[in-house]
């Protein structure tokens, strides 16, 4: 059983994922009584995981609940009261005990984990004298002393970190790393041979403990076909430099993509539906096969299956955004970019046959009859032909309002993206409407394609390499440059003029999280400064009396997610109060807002998926319209952020600032120096662009709506860098995380740098935030320049 070393408050305590078992529980768990089986099968309690656990381990609901409470002592709401637990009770939860043993017994403590079978308990391992050492700290029988020779937990963790750093420095293809605390090993999955590491260790250049285990890829079952002498049909065969078959292969829900594979000018080109043609980049287990003088093939060295040039194929198994190639492509001489990654690929006729077999089998399981399944499948496929013809004609005729139409070829259904200039009823024939769902989007395909073609032509002329993708849901064209600095330089030089619908995507940079700071030894220490707030107890009392929506997973054999309103637990109220204080709420501000009909406690709870303009406003200390007055893109600090921006306030929507004031903000975007001493620009996902000339850049004179928080900055800086990490000269702010900065357009619309939240008119924003400002006893600035 492999365990990745986790934060101390998130020890691997949960049971395994439970598969739906169609066998009666009386067969799988013969020792349970009829009453116990009935209670599990028809569970109506609050926590469905109790029933799942009881079913998995063949115990009663009462025993399952007892075990889950033990597991959750340190995993869900690690504390119920402010402040650290006393040292006299380290066994209050496994996390606290682990912290204590790491501090007090570093030379022998080897880790702890939940043991489900044969005896339930928390195994606490030491390299020696386990029983005697554990007895010094707890006599709770739930803890089971265990002697596990080998490295201590601290040694195991240090070795894992050291090996990751070493392998990265050596350029070794690392697929994954974890520590098995039960065996005392560091397990490293490689995409290549470990010979280079062993050779370095033999020379004395690398300290390689015997408890480091390398899992190397097995040789391919089939050899690569030899290239016939003098065969020049293919100029290059671009591939990943390293093995990738041991890593993540696919993501559920990522659609397969029909494509054409063609040999053109000595290179294998892909023509995927809905994408620009690109040269294929193959994984290491795919090999060029030129043994047939009439056809060029690519062979899978695991199965021997082949796909042929100049044939229809289907691409499978990509992660979102993975069409971009790796940086270390080999075998690409003669076949330069643009590239498109190939993960899974099968001939189209093979894919069609597999889809048919799987579709009929799935329907037979649902309908109980093969003949009924076949009839249902044939009906769906007949409708699919109608849907394809409808899609083709509608996209050609109504690209002004239709952005895209997606087909579910396995079910014979479709989903149409269209603007509000037309209705589903006007776009979909009556006989197909019940099989088509619809969604309103900002732009039709004509506008998106015009923007895509425009920017693609400009990038080619400017010599800037980038991936381009149409995003129908957001109504934008996404440009992902290989080098964002080069893109900015080309724009500043006047070589690029971005259409309105174009957005820039970049590799996401986040705030630096420094592990080796004092508060890491006590993971709860990040909350202690918040608990010192004078209003903490009073705010918590309000939280404890506030019913909030809770969502529970369905019990076994049920599928409906359950929601109910209930007051938070002691641990939940403690956590909620932490966040209210971190976002700058006080007892006075909460009372004022509640008296005006607004509830910041509920608003903060609604940050994921249930937001409104008013709820977003309550979680920001300041909301302003402002202009950038100065940018330092290379301003790294111990607070984890990379740059600083000075803003001149134009208008105040919420907070105590005044027009003309200067606010200073820290951003994760900016120049950052890595461990190797290389400095490069990184872009935060929801930050404005700090490089000039790009869409959503902080250009002089541009105006932005900002949802800011100064208290959240101080808390974030403390979490990232510890005591003293925050800037101390006056107030500094950060964006409220789920409310991105929004550019104010000439049309008066406020548009966020990402697709969410939705664009809104500045006048409407003023109108809806004003009551919150008045409730707090503050006035709008009145200045709308």
Secondary structure by P-SEA (a helix, b strand, c coil): cccccccccccccccccccccccccccccccccaaaaaaaaacccccaaaaaaaaaccccaaaaaaaaaaaacccccccccccccccccccccaaaaaaaaaacccccccbbbbbccccbbbbbbbccaaaaaaaaccccccbbbbbbccccaaaaaaaaaaaaaaaaaacccccccccccccccbbbbbcccaaaaaaaaaaccccccccccccccccccccccccccccccccbbbbccccccccccccccbbbbbbbbbbcccbbbbbcccccbbbbbbcccbbbbcccccccccccccccccccccbbbbbcccccccccccccccccccccccbbbbcccccaaaaaaaaaaaaaaaaaaaaccaaaaaaaaaaaaaaaaaaaaaaaaaaacccccccccccccccccbbbbbcccccccccccccccccbbbbbbcccaaaaaaaaaaaaaaaaaacbbbbbbbbccccbbbbbcccaaaaaaaaaaccccccccbbbbcccccccccccccccccccccccccccccaaaaaaaaaaabbbbbbbcccccccbbbbbbbcccaaaaaaaaaaaaaacccaaaaaaaaaacccaaaaaaaccccccaaaaaaaccbbbbcccccccccccccccccbbbbbbbcccccccccccbbbbbbbccccccccccbbbbbbccccccccccccccccccbbbbbbccaaaaaaaaaaaccccccccccbbbbcccccccccccccccccccccccccccaaaaaaaaaaaaaaaccccccccc
